[in-house]
């Protein structure tokens, strides 16, 4: 995979992006064990993975669903889908 | 050898003894099943048989012996790590390496070269001093050396690095060595086989059966095998195994690429690494320049290699060794490295009774082959973690007790 076909900015070389890793939702109010799991553990198995990618030239963040076995982006995720509220 | 080759060329059959046995049927039960027939798996089988008398062991390998990361690394052996845990562990390994050719009666081409880790910045030099002091405290031959020393030992290197990143000094580790990686796996495998261990190539584990919190056996593409203990020594395939058990780990898989140049006359007898430029190079006994860089930027379960890698690597390499611009890259490849957040391995017992893990080998697996096999064999035989691997237990993450091994190669830090 060398190029992302991004719905917002079109086809861009992957070298313009920083890989930020798996999208994970923090457990908010939880014990230390749950926090440790959130902080360190990852879904390491091959398959579909939702990941953050940062586009340096425009400073925009994207979430993509990628097949980590074939290295193919299957879709761009609407950020609303991964949004969560931080408790007041 | 050429004469024997010629002689056999004129006959229809020859009786060259096989290094390994032909495939035999799997037994229905083993005491220990080792998943993964690379260096680590074979070393574990070898030490189980040799030091603990446990020979009812099957090594199950989905491909062929040493065909994974054992045959893909750049064969460097060193012990100049940063943490006391890492230093003690890798130094035990280096000492075991030195005696392997005798142990196996097989030449592993162990060649002590001297290992330079270049520092191009003040902060890098500070880390080198720190590493040197930790090393010396543990009796390991490491010291910070200045430009003059480097110029004398590596005269063909441009110390100004084309003016971009002048070298300020280096961490010099005299015992740093290279070895023939295939021979290490073959030597351990032959030693294990001669002591009664069964080696099954082309046998893929598809599931692990448990009862309650206990392992009862493994499903393979050649049928079910029951066993008392299972140890997973599969490096880049670790998440596939742990997900069979629903076991969560911090391991992520990133491809690590390497390449070799065409062979040239021997001129380089040291190993040169630059953490700032993320490149390392040594000359193999065949004359090829063996080169590597840092891991790929994103997770990928594949051994594909890329033009981006060669382009990025050679750009830096030519800054250090300008004459290399006339050399050609002959081969490139990749391995799947299982990276942990603290650049230290994950070894020993797991929450599942009878299931042991030897993983998280990232970019530092080959040099740990003997010590990993030895300590894992001890752990399996005694059902408790060997003291050398206790800092690398899986539960360190839940306890917020990480190792922080910044002396690891090929990783950005």
Interface residues (C-beta under 8 A of the other chain):
Chain A: X2 X15 X18 X19 X21 X22 X32 X33 X36 X37 X40 X41 X42 X44 X45 X46 X49 X51 X68 X69 X70 X71
Chain B: X238 X239 X240 X242 X243 X248 X249 X250 X251 X252 X253 X297 X298 X299 X300 X301 X302 X304 X308 X338 X341 X397 X398 X399 X400
